[in-house]
Amino acid sequence: MEILAKISKGSIMDQVYLPKNRTGLETGSFVIVKPIQEAEEIGNIKKQLSSIKPYFYDTKSIEPIKLEIIIKTFEIIDKLIKNDDIIITGSFLDIGFNFNDMDILIISNNKINESFLKEKILSAMGISAHIISFDKKTLEIGLSTDPLYSLMLSKCISKKRLIFNIKRKIDYKLLDIHLLKSEPLIHSFDILNGNQKYYLIRNLIAIKLFIEGKKLNNKDLENKIKNLFNIKIREIKENMLNKKDFLRKYKKMYKETQNKIFSFIK
């Protein structure tokens, strides 16, 4: 791996800064620093770096191998289809390697053969990809009306910088449909595992925060869950909830959120 960097003047020692999110060049590695003389070589390196430099949103660190997979994914998709942007989101960005697949959003005005792309990515890297494609207008509508869109893009890595001017709009029919997804926790508490319970709780609270005009991201959402139910996220995922106490609070929260949604019906 090669990184193009510039020597900066320091108070005691001059220094070269490296981006924290990078593939290779682990901390503690020995490297050789040498000048680049050829203008053409500098131009080629700059062009290469600018074409693969991703943008990070609420992703402070990521394993080098994952970053390499993301960059290769961008390159594969760019070669096969014309697109405005490619966004990686979901559990793939969480620390560690406990993920089932990679969630990919492709922003394009053209019709995308998602199955074809999925096969190419699987063949090239051995990773299963969950691909969703839509145009920029559809994405903007989703961000303005759907809390799941906002939550999905609150933590992501994109090929290009994300710039949206979004005003929230309450679509009570859409929110009611989303809320119904969280109802099984009330009736099927005993047969759901910890991760399933976490997903249903997360869905309910995301809708609640969206209606209230609050910021939607994973950190704030989990803090809200912990404060509202006085529980730890680990207790949910490990299926350690106190059924009676939790369901009492959950049913109340569900009913309050449902009433708020219905209040928007004209």
C-alpha positions, -999 to 999 in steps of 0.1 A, spaced: 0 0 0 11 36 -7 -2 68 7 5 102 -7 12 126 22 29 160 27 56 168 53 43 194 78 64 217 100 63 209 137 76 227 167 102 200 176 101 176 147 86 177 112 59 152 106 38 132 81 1 126 89 -17 94 79 -55 90 78 -68 69 107 -91 49 84 -67 32 60 -59 -2 46 -25 -16 57 2 4 74 -8 -8 109 3 13 140 39 2 149 48 -7 113 82 4 99 79 24 67 103 42 43 97 79 36 111 91 3 105 120 -20 85 116 -52 103 134 -80 82 127 -111 52 150 -115 35 124 -136 39 98 -107 24 123 -82 -5 130 -106 -12 93 -110 -12 86 -73 -35 116 -66 -59 104 -92 -59 69 -78 -65 81 -42 -92 106 -52 -111 79 -70 -113 56 -40 -115 80 -10 -147 72 9 -166 95 32 -173 83 68 -204 91 88 -205 83 125 -179 56 118 -148 66 138 -129 34 131 -131 4 109 -109 -27 105 -84 -22 75 -97 -54 59 -133 -41 59 -122 -8 44 -104 -27 17 -135 -47 10 -156 -15 8 -132 1 -17 -131 -30 -38 -169 -31 -37 -170 5 -50 -146 -4 -78 -166 -35 -88 -199 -16 -90 -184 14 -108 -170 -9 -135 -204 -26 -140 -230 2 -138 -234 40 -139 -243 54 -105 -245 87 -86 -233 72 -53 -227 39 -34 -234 37 3 -224 9 27 -244 7 59 -257 -19 85 -239 -43 108 -209 -46 84 -197 -13 99 -198 -25 135 -166 -34 152 -156 -70 148 -164 -96 122 -198 -108 134 -218 -99 103 -239 -119 79 -237 -97 48 -230 -62 36 -258 -38 30 -253 -17 -1 -274 13 -13 -269 23 -49 -282 57 -60 -288 57 -97 -314 69 -122 -308 38 -142 -325 4 -137 -301 -18 -117 -299 -56 -119 -294 -62 -82 -291 -100 -85 -263 -96 -111 -243 -73 -89 -248 -95 -59 -234 -125 -78 -204 -104 -90 -195 -92 -55 -199 -128 -41 -177 -142 -68 -150 -115 -64 -148 -114 -26 -169 -142 -12 -192 -118 6 -230 -119 4 -244 -84 -4 -279 -71 3 -284 -45 -24 -311 -18 -27 -312 7 -55 -332 39 -61 -328 74 -75 -318 104 -54 -354 118 -53 -367 85 -39 -340 86 -12 -348 122 -2 -385 113 1 -376 83 22 -354 104 45 -382 130 50 -409 105 58 -394 72 70 -374 69 103 -357 37 90 -341 56 62 -327 83 86 -314 56 109 -299 36 81 -278 66 68 -269 79 103 -240 55 102 -225 47 68 -196 49 44 -203 65 10 -184 69 -22 -193 106 -24 -202 132 1 -238 131 13 -256 164 10 -293 165 17 -317 193 26 -344 173 43 -376 185 62 -395 158 80 -430 150 69 -454 128 89 -469 101 68 -492 85 93 -500 55 71 -464 47 66 -455 51 103 -485 30 113 -473 2 91 -438 4 106 -452 5 141 -471 -28 135 -438 -45 130 -431 -39 167 -464 -54 179 -453 -91 179 -431 -83 209 -462 -79 230 -479 -112 219 -448 -134 212 -424 -123 239 -415 -159 250 -406 -172 215 -385 -143 204 -347 -143 209 -327 -114 222 -317 -100 188 -353 -101 175 -365 -83 206 -338 -56 202 -349 -50 166 -386 -46 176 -377 -22 205 -353 -3 182 -380 1 156 -406 14 181 -382 40 196 -370 51 162 -406 59 152 -411 77 185 -380 99 181 -389 106 144 -424 119 154 -409 141 181 -384 156 156 -354 142 175 -321 133 160 -319 98 148 -286 78 151 -276 45 167 -259 61 198 -288 84 207 -313 56 199 -296 31 223 -293 58 250 -330 64 247 -338 27 250 -317 24 281 -333 55 297 -369 47 289 -368 11 300 -340 13 325 -321 -16 309 -288 -23 292 -286 -31 255 -267 -62 264 -296 -74 286 -319 -72 255 -296 -90 231 -288 -117 256 -325 -122 263 -324 -113 300 -354 -90 302 -378 -91 331 -410 -100 311 -436 -85 335 -418 -52 342 -406 -47 306 -439 -55 289 -457 -31 312 -435 -2 300 -434 -14 264 -472 -16 260 -475 19 274 -448 32 250 -464 14 221 -499 28 228 -486 64 233 -467 62 200 -497 48 182 -519 77 196 -494 102 183 -495 87 149 -533 87 148 -533 124 159 -519 133 125 -550 119 107 -570 148 93 
